Amino acid sequence: EWVSSLYQPYPYDATDGRENLDSSNPRVARGGSWFINVTVHSAMRSRNKNTSGSEIVGFRCAMSATP
């Protein structure tokens, strides 16, 4: 699943700019896939640009669209 956080190294720090929703830098993609290398676990972490598409990356709306 593609998430809103920008791809940056650990440790996580919400104040370091990784939650900037206006940035076009790569975002974190979490989870695995049965399609590639059978890596199905939630700790899997990669990056995806918001301009790319893939049949193996999905998303889930988990935050309200309005404040």
PDB file as gemmi writes it, atoms N, CA and C in Angstrom:
CRYST1    1.000    1.000    1.000  90.00  90.00  90.00 P 1                      
ATOM      1  N   GLU A   1       0.832  -1.182   0.000  1.00  0.00           N  
ATOM      2  CA  GLU A   1       0.000   0.000   0.000  1.00  0.00           C  
ATOM      3  C   GLU A   1       0.875   1.245   0.000  1.00  0.00           C  
ATOM      4  N   TRP A   2       0.468   2.194  -0.748  1.00  0.00           N  
ATOM      5  CA  TRP A   2       1.166   3.468  -0.850  1.00  0.00           C  
ATOM      6  C   TRP A   2       0.676   4.348   0.291  1.00  0.00           C  
ATOM      7  N   VAL A   3       1.578   4.939   1.059  1.00  0.00           N  
ATOM      8  CA  VAL A   3       1.180   5.754   2.211  1.00  0.00           C  
ATOM      9  C   VAL A   3       1.588   7.214   2.006  1.00  0.00           C  
ATOM     10  N   SER A   4       1.164   8.097   2.879  1.00  0.00           N  
ATOM     11  CA  SER A   4       1.400   9.529   2.676  1.00  0.00           C  
ATOM     12  C   SER A   4       2.806   9.983   3.062  1.00  0.00           C  
ATOM     13  N   SER A   5       3.529   9.223   3.858  1.00  0.00           N  
ATOM     14  CA  SER A   5       4.860   9.640   4.316  1.00  0.00           C  
ATOM     15  C   SER A   5       5.883   9.600   3.192  1.00  0.00           C  
ATOM     16  N   LEU A   6       6.732  10.630   3.139  1.00  0.00           N  
ATOM     17  CA  LEU A   6       7.845  10.633   2.195  1.00  0.00           C  
ATOM     18  C   LEU A   6       8.851   9.568   2.605  1.00  0.00           C  
ATOM     19  N   TYR A   7       9.519   8.974   1.617  1.00  0.00           N  
ATOM     20  CA  TYR A   7      10.519   7.954   1.903  1.00  0.00           C  
ATOM     21  C   TYR A   7      11.781   8.627   2.446  1.00  0.00           C  
ATOM     22  N   GLN A   8      12.049   8.422   3.716  1.00  0.00           N  
ATOM     23  CA  GLN A   8      13.244   8.938   4.373  1.00  0.00           C  
ATOM     24  C   GLN A   8      13.737   7.869   5.329  1.00  0.00           C  
ATOM     25  N   PRO A   9      15.012   7.949   5.726  1.00  0.00           N  
ATOM     26  CA  PRO A   9      15.553   6.915   6.612  1.00  0.00           C  
ATOM     27  C   PRO A   9      14.910   6.940   7.994  1.00  0.00           C  
ATOM     28  N   TYR A  10      14.995   5.810   8.673  1.00  0.00           N  
ATOM     29  CA  TYR A  10      14.589   5.719  10.075  1.00  0.00           C  
ATOM     30  C   TYR A  10      15.636   6.402  10.922  1.00  0.00           C  
ATOM     31  N   PRO A  11      15.354   6.836  12.139  1.00  0.00           N  
ATOM     32  CA  PRO A  11      14.076   6.682  12.812  1.00  0.00           C  
ATOM     33  C   PRO A  11      13.057   7.701  12.335  1.00  0.00           C  
ATOM     34  N   TYR A  12      11.801   7.357  12.514  1.00  0.00           N  
ATOM     35  CA  TYR A  12      10.708   8.235  12.110  1.00  0.00           C  
ATOM     36  C   TYR A  12      10.701   9.485  12.976  1.00  0.00           C  
ATOM     37  N   ASP A  13      10.520  10.631  12.342  1.00  0.00           N  
ATOM     38  CA  ASP A  13      10.394  11.913  13.036  1.00  0.00           C  
ATOM     39  C   ASP A  13       9.360  12.736  12.270  1.00  0.00           C  
ATOM     40  N   ALA A  14       8.196  12.887  12.839  1.00  0.00           N  
ATOM     41  CA  ALA A  14       7.095  13.582  12.157  1.00  0.00           C  
ATOM     42  C   ALA A  14       7.403  15.048  11.876  1.00  0.00           C  
ATOM     43  N   THR A  15       8.434  15.594  12.499  1.00  0.00           N  
ATOM     44  CA  THR A  15       8.767  17.014  12.316  1.00  0.00           C  
ATOM     45  C   THR A  15       9.871  17.240  11.277  1.00  0.00           C  
ATOM     46  N   ASP A  16      10.325  16.199  10.604  1.00  0.00           N  
ATOM     47  CA  ASP A  16      11.441  16.350   9.658  1.00  0.00           C  
ATOM     48  C   ASP A  16      11.001  16.575   8.212  1.00  0.00           C  
ATOM     49  N   GLY A  17       9.718  16.821   7.992  1.00  0.00           N  
ATOM     50  CA  GLY A  17       9.223  17.113   6.654  1.00  0.00           C  
ATOM     51  C   GLY A  17       8.678  15.931   5.890  1.00  0.00           C  
ATOM     52  N   ARG A  18       8.769  14.745   6.443  1.00  0.00           N  
ATOM     53  CA  ARG A  18       8.302  13.553   5.710  1.00  0.00           C  
ATOM     54  C   ARG A  18       6.784  13.483   5.582  1.00  0.00           C  
ATOM     55  N   GLU A  19       6.066  14.308   6.306  1.00  0.00           N  
ATOM     56  CA  GLU A  19       4.600  14.335   6.201  1.00  0.00           C  
ATOM     57  C   GLU A  19       4.115  15.495   5.337  1.00  0.00           C  
ATOM     58  N   ASN A  20       4.988  16.064   4.511  1.00  0.00           N  
ATOM     59  CA  ASN A  20       4.640  17.162   3.614  1.00  0.00           C  
ATOM     60  C   ASN A  20       3.810  16.624   2.446  1.00  0.00           C  
ATOM     61  N   LEU A  21       2.522  16.877   2.467  1.00  0.00           N  
ATOM     62  CA  LEU A  21       1.623  16.345   1.442  1.00  0.00           C  
ATOM     63  C   LEU A  21       1.773  17.049   0.097  1.00  0.00           C  
ATOM     64  N   ASP A  22       2.457  18.190   0.062  1.00  0.00           N  
ATOM     65  CA  ASP A  22       2.638  18.935  -1.184  1.00  0.00           C  
ATOM     66  C   ASP A  22       3.887  18.509  -1.958  1.00  0.00           C  
ATOM     67  N   SER A  23       4.739  17.707  -1.356  1.00  0.00           N  
ATOM     68  CA  SER A  23       5.983  17.284  -2.003  1.00  0.00           C  
ATOM     69  C   SER A  23       5.710  16.217  -3.069  1.00  0.00           C  
ATOM     70  N   SER A  24       6.497  16.250  -4.136  1.00  0.00           N  
ATOM     71  CA  SER A  24       6.374  15.226  -5.186  1.00  0.00           C  
ATOM     72  C   SER A  24       7.471  14.175  -5.060  1.00  0.00           C  
ATOM     73  N   ASN A  25       8.240  14.196  -3.972  1.00  0.00           N  
ATOM     74  CA  ASN A  25       9.266  13.180  -3.742  1.00  0.00           C  
ATOM     75  C   ASN A  25       8.632  11.816  -3.503  1.00  0.00           C  
ATOM     76  N   PRO A  26       9.402  10.736  -3.659  1.00  0.00           N  
ATOM     77  CA  PRO A  26       8.835   9.388  -3.484  1.00  0.00           C  
ATOM     78  C   PRO A  26       8.221   9.172  -2.104  1.00  0.00           C  
ATOM     79  N   ARG A  27       7.117   8.456  -2.090  1.00  0.00           N  
ATOM     80  CA  ARG A  27       6.402   8.101  -0.861  1.00  0.00           C  
ATOM     81  C   ARG A  27       6.697   6.644  -0.514  1.00  0.00           C  
ATOM     82  N   VAL A  28       6.428   6.301   0.728  1.00  0.00           N  
ATOM     83  CA  VAL A  28       6.638   4.936   1.193  1.00  0.00           C  
ATOM     84  C   VAL A  28       5.542   4.025   0.651  1.00  0.00           C  
ATOM     85  N   ALA A  29       5.947   2.863   0.205  1.00  0.00           N  
ATOM     86  CA  ALA A  29       5.022   1.779  -0.136  1.00  0.00           C  
ATOM     87  C   ALA A  29       5.289   0.670   0.872  1.00  0.00           C  
ATOM     88  N   ARG A  30       4.253   0.221   1.561  1.00  0.00           N  
ATOM     89  CA  ARG A  30       4.400  -0.790   2.608  1.00  0.00           C  
ATOM     90  C   ARG A  30       3.717  -2.085   2.222  1.00  0.00           C  
ATOM     91  N   GLY A  31       4.235  -3.146   2.769  1.00  0.00           N  
ATOM     92  CA  GLY A  31       3.654  -4.465   2.547  1.00  0.00           C  
ATOM     93  C   GLY A  31       4.358  -5.184   1.420  1.00  0.00           C  
ATOM     94  N   GLY A  32       3.978  -6.393   1.197  1.00  0.00           N  
ATOM     95  CA  GLY A  32       4.618  -7.202   0.172  1.00  0.00           C  
ATOM     96  C   GLY A  32       3.645  -7.619  -0.900  1.00  0.00           C  
ATOM     97  N   SER A  33       4.091  -8.554  -1.706  1.00  0.00           N  
ATOM     98  CA  SER A  33       3.273  -8.988  -2.830  1.00  0.00           C  
ATOM     99  C   SER A  33       3.516 -10.462  -3.109  1.00  0.00           C  
ATOM    100  N   TRP A  34       2.457 -11.162  -3.433  1.00  0.00           N  
ATOM    101  CA  TRP A  34       2.595 -12.543  -3.894  1.00  0.00           C  
ATOM    102  C   TRP A  34       3.130 -12.552  -5.318  1.00  0.00           C  
ATOM    103  N   PHE A  35       3.065 -11.418  -5.985  1.00  0.00           N  
ATOM    104  CA  PHE A  35       3.465 -11.328  -7.389  1.00  0.00           C  
ATOM    105  C   PHE A  35       4.982 -11.288  -7.557  1.00  0.00           C  
ATOM    106  N   ILE A  36       5.677 -10.632  -6.642  1.00  0.00           N  
ATOM    107  CA  ILE A  36       7.127 -10.475  -6.747  1.00  0.00           C  
ATOM    108  C   ILE A  36       7.811 -11.065  -5.512  1.00  0.00           C  
ATOM    109  N   ASN A  37       8.610 -12.062  -5.705  1.00  0.00           N  
ATOM    110  CA  ASN A  37       9.461 -12.662  -4.666  1.00  0.00           C  
ATOM    111  C   ASN A  37       8.719 -13.178  -3.443  1.00  0.00           C  
ATOM    112  N   VAL A  38       7.435 -13.315  -3.506  1.00  0.00           N  
ATOM    113  CA  VAL A  38       6.619 -13.818  -2.404  1.00  0.00           C  
ATOM    114  C   VAL A  38       7.054 -13.212  -1.064  1.00  0.00           C  
ATOM    115  N   THR A  39       7.105 -11.890  -1.025  1.00  0.00           N  
ATOM    116  CA  THR A  39       7.464 -11.174   0.201  1.00  0.00           C  
ATOM    117  C   THR A  39       6.225 -10.499   0.766  1.00  0.00           C  
ATOM    118  N   VAL A  40       5.450 -11.254   1.504  1.00  0.00           N  
ATOM    119  CA  VAL A  40       4.180 -10.744   2.011  1.00  0.00           C  
ATOM    120  C   VAL A  40       4.288 -10.532   3.519  1.00  0.00           C  
ATOM    121  N   HIS A  41       4.779  -9.378   3.912  1.00  0.00           N  
ATOM    122  CA  HIS A  41       4.814  -9.021   5.327  1.00  0.00           C  
ATOM    123  C   HIS A  41       4.767  -7.500   5.460  1.00  0.00           C  
ATOM    124  N   SER A  42       4.207  -7.038   6.553  1.00  0.00           N  
ATOM    125  CA  SER A  42       3.971  -5.600   6.724  1.00  0.00           C  
ATOM    126  C   SER A  42       5.256  -4.798   6.904  1.00  0.00           C  
ATOM    127  N   ALA A  43       6.366  -5.438   7.255  1.00  0.00           N  
ATOM    128  CA  ALA A  43       7.616  -4.719   7.456  1.00  0.00           C  
ATOM    129  C   ALA A  43       8.294  -4.356   6.137  1.00  0.00           C  
ATOM    130  N   MET A  44       7.848  -4.924   5.040  1.00  0.00           N  
ATOM    131  CA  MET A  44       8.424  -4.605   3.732  1.00  0.00           C  
ATOM    132  C   MET A  44       8.202  -3.124   3.454  1.00  0.00           C  
ATOM    133  N   ARG A  45       9.268  -2.415   3.039  1.00  0.00           N  
ATOM    134  CA  ARG A  45       9.179  -0.973   2.817  1.00  0.00           C  
ATOM    135  C   ARG A  45       9.974  -0.617   1.573  1.00  0.00           C  
ATOM    136  N   SER A  46       9.323   0.075   0.658  1.00  0.00           N  
ATOM    137  CA  SER A  46       9.992   0.525  -0.562  1.00  0.00           C  
ATOM    138  C   SER A  46       9.516   1.936  -0.865  1.00  0.00           C  
ATOM    139  N   ARG A  47       9.872   2.456  -2.042  1.00  0.00           N  
ATOM    140  CA  ARG A  47       9.453   3.820  -2.390  1.00  0.00           C  
ATOM    141  C   ARG A  47       8.813   3.833  -3.770  1.00  0.00           C  
ATOM    142  N   ASN A  48       7.864   4.728  -3.943  1.00  0.00           N  
ATOM    143  CA  ASN A  48       7.181   4.926  -5.217  1.00  0.00           C  
ATOM    144  C   ASN A  48       6.928   6.405  -5.437  1.00  0.00           C  
ATOM    145  N   LYS A  49       7.127   6.866  -6.665  1.00  0.00           N  
ATOM    146  CA  LYS A  49       6.789   8.250  -7.010  1.00  0.00           C  
ATOM    147  C   LYS A  49       5.281   8.341  -7.217  1.00  0.00           C  
ATOM    148  N   ASN A  50       4.727   9.501  -6.939  1.00  0.00           N  
ATOM    149  CA  ASN A  50       3.279   9.657  -7.097  1.00  0.00           C  
ATOM    150  C   ASN A  50       2.853   9.760  -8.550  1.00  0.00           C  
ATOM    151  N   THR A  51       3.807   9.774  -9.472  1.00  0.00           N  
ATOM    152  CA  THR A  51       3.472   9.838 -10.894  1.00  0.00           C  
ATOM    153  C   THR A  51       3.573   8.480 -11.573  1.00  0.00           C  
ATOM    154  N   SER A  52       3.963   7.455 -10.810  1.00  0.00           N  
ATOM    155  CA  SER A  52       4.090   6.119 -11.412  1.00  0.00           C  
ATOM    156  C   SER A  52       2.904   5.260 -11.014  1.00  0.00           C  
ATOM    157  N   GLY A  53       2.616   4.282 -11.819  1.00  0.00           N  
ATOM    158  CA  GLY A  53       1.530   3.362 -11.539  1.00  0.00           C  
ATOM    159  C   GLY A  53       2.040   1.931 -11.592  1.00  0.00           C  
ATOM    160  N   SER A  54       1.332   1.052 -10.967  1.00  0.00           N  
ATOM    161  CA  SER A  54       1.723  -0.350 -10.955  1.00  0.00           C  
ATOM    162  C   SER A  54       0.507  -1.193 -10.637  1.00  0.00           C  
ATOM    163  N   GLU A  55       0.431  -2.342 -11.262  1.00  0.00           N  
ATOM    164  CA  GLU A  55      -0.689  -3.244 -10.978  1.00  0.00           C  
ATOM    165  C   GLU A  55      -0.502  -3.977  -9.657  1.00  0.00           C  
ATOM    166  N   ILE A  56       0.657  -3.813  -9.006  1.00  0.00           N  
ATOM    167  CA  ILE A  56       0.885  -4.508  -7.733  1.00  0.00           C  
ATOM    168  C   ILE A  56       0.927  -3.565  -6.538  1.00  0.00           C  
ATOM    169  N   VAL A  57       0.704  -2.267  -6.734  1.00  0.00           N  
ATOM    170  CA  VAL A  57       0.688  -1.313  -5.622  1.00  0.00           C  
ATOM    171  C   VAL A  57      -0.714  -0.749  -5.491  1.00  0.00           C  
ATOM    172  N   GLY A  58      -1.258  -0.854  -4.289  1.00  0.00           N  
ATOM    173  CA  GLY A  58      -2.594  -0.326  -4.046  1.00  0.00           C  
ATOM    174  C   GLY A  58      -2.543   0.774  -2.999  1.00  0.00           C  
ATOM    175  N   PHE A  59      -3.702   1.229  -2.589  1.00  0.00           N  
ATOM    176  CA  PHE A  59      -3.771   2.223  -1.523  1.00  0.00           C  
ATOM    177  C   PHE A  59      -5.046   2.007  -0.743  1.00  0.00           C  
ATOM    178  N   ARG A  60      -5.064   2.529   0.459  1.00  0.00           N  
ATOM    179  CA  ARG A  60      -6.242   2.428   1.306  1.00  0.00           C  
ATOM    180  C   ARG A  60      -6.488   3.792   1.925  1.00  0.00           C  
ATOM    181  N   CYS A  61      -7.675   4.318   1.801  1.00  0.00           N  
ATOM    182  CA  CYS A  61      -8.003   5.609   2.414  1.00  0.00           C  
ATOM    183  C   CYS A  61      -8.147   5.393   3.914  1.00  0.00           C  
ATOM    184  N   ALA A  62      -7.257   5.989   4.676  1.00  0.00           N  
ATOM    185  CA  ALA A  62      -7.250   5.783   6.121  1.00  0.00           C  
ATOM    186  C   ALA A  62      -7.261   7.110   6.879  1.00  0.00           C  
ATOM    187  N   MET A  63      -7.507   8.198   6.178  1.00  0.00           N  
ATOM    188  CA  MET A  63      -7.580   9.487   6.834  1.00  0.00           C  
ATOM    189  C   MET A  63      -8.707  10.278   6.181  1.00  0.00           C  
ATOM    190  N   SER A  64      -9.315  11.122   6.949  1.00  0.00           N  
ATOM    191  CA  SER A  64     -10.416  11.932   6.439  1.00  0.00           C  
ATOM    192  C   SER A  64      -9.909  12.924   5.411  1.00  0.00           C  
ATOM    193  N   ALA A  65     -10.693  13.139   4.371  1.00  0.00           N  
ATOM    194  CA  ALA A  65     -10.340  14.089   3.325  1.00  0.00           C  
ATOM    195  C   ALA A  65     -10.559  15.526   3.777  1.00  0.00           C  
ATOM    196  N   THR A  66     -11.306  15.717   4.839  1.00  0.00           N  
ATOM    197  CA  THR A  66     -11.557  17.055   5.365  1.00  0.00           C  
ATOM    198  C   THR A  66     -11.014  17.147   6.794  1.00  0.00           C  
ATOM    199  N   PRO A  67     -10.503  18.296   7.183  1.00  0.00           N  
ATOM    200  CA  PRO A  67      -9.941  18.443   8.548  1.00  0.00           C  
ATOM    201  C   PRO A  67     -10.980  18.369   9.631  1.00  0.00           C  
TER     202      PRO A  67                                                      
END                                                                             
